[in-house]
Amino acid sequence: MRLDKFLKVSRIIKRRTVAKEACDGGRVMLNGRVAKAGAEVKEGDIMEIRFGSRVGRYEVAAVQEVVRKENAAEMYRVLQEDEGMLAERS
């Protein structure tokens, strides 16, 4: 699955266009490397997302094309997150 779509489906980022802009702006890292929006995501990958001073690190737990809102959090595990990123996801 594409990185920008995963970020949207998992609801880490609410809109796919915002996810794509974050990736294209170099603010998303996948397994320690800056990732483009079209990068393939698979289980076990580690993502780091930066929005200004806010930082979040997540491990991909599952890759699913369609997920209900209440089950979206099951697609990833939070490794590190500050209050700003938590508020963004909520």
C-alpha positions as MATLAB code, in Angstrom:
seq = 'MRLDKFLKVSRIIKRRTVAKEACDGGRVMLNGRVAKAGAEVKEGDIMEIRFGSRVGRYEVAAVQEVVRKENAAEMYRVLQEDEGMLAERS';
ca = [
       0.000    0.000    0.000;
       1.217    3.526   -0.729;
       2.491    5.482    2.261;
       0.103    8.413    1.786;
      -2.884    6.055    1.579;
      -1.755    4.147    4.683;
      -1.476    7.394    6.669;
      -5.022    8.319    5.638;
      -6.635    4.879    6.104;
      -4.989    4.450    9.527;
      -6.102    8.000   10.387;
      -2.659    9.058   11.581;
      -3.210   11.944    9.146;
      -6.838   12.793    8.413;
      -6.629   13.665    4.696;
      -4.654   11.985    1.917;
      -3.653   15.305    0.350;
      -2.118   16.411    3.660;
      -0.337   13.036    3.918;
       1.029   13.452    0.376;
       2.226   16.994    1.105;
       3.958   15.791    4.290;
       5.724   13.023    2.349;
       6.721   15.278   -0.538;
       7.976   17.878    1.954;
      10.415   15.383    3.492;
       8.605   15.258    6.833;
       7.903   11.511    6.761;
      10.620    8.894    7.216;
      10.132    5.188    6.576;
      12.701    2.847    8.133;
      15.155    5.708    8.679;
      14.926    7.176    5.164;
      12.946   10.119    3.835;
       9.974    8.585    2.019;
       7.933    9.727   -0.954;
       4.134    9.411   -0.965;
       4.297    6.383   -3.284;
       6.647    4.342   -1.083;
       5.316    0.863   -0.316;
       4.392    0.196    3.327;
       4.473   -3.295    4.811;
       4.026   -4.781    8.275;
       6.943   -4.095   10.610;
       7.989   -0.813    8.948;
       8.834    2.105   11.249;
       7.487    5.562   10.332;
       8.536    8.905   11.768;
       6.389   11.954   11.066;
       7.405   15.561   11.823;
       5.049   18.532   11.812;
       7.030   21.516   13.069;
       8.115   20.654   16.590;
       5.675   17.725   16.828;
       7.088   14.238   16.284;
       5.474   10.810   16.106;
       7.050    7.368   15.587;
       4.857    4.423   14.644;
       5.291    0.759   13.726;
       3.038   -0.638   11.004;
       1.066   -3.515   12.545;
      -1.299   -4.311    9.660;
      -1.900   -3.175    6.091;
      -5.571   -3.155    5.083;
      -7.255   -1.329    2.207;
     -10.519   -0.615    4.042;
     -10.855   -0.130    7.794;
     -13.680    1.170    9.959;
     -12.856    4.296   11.947;
     -13.019    2.501   15.300;
     -10.540   -0.160   14.090;
      -8.030    2.206   12.435;
      -5.753    2.361   15.515;
      -5.129   -1.401   15.160;
      -3.112   -0.734   11.979;
      -0.151    0.755   13.905;
       1.611    0.831   17.266;
       2.721    4.120   18.790;
       6.446    4.017   19.607;
       6.846    7.701   20.493;
       4.436   10.595   20.337;
       4.219   14.059   21.824;
       1.010   15.777   22.917;
       0.653   17.674   19.637;
       0.645   14.520   17.513;
      -1.790   12.812   19.901;
      -4.176   15.768   19.556;
      -3.770   15.669   15.751;
      -4.840   11.997   15.584;
      -7.764   12.399   17.993;
];
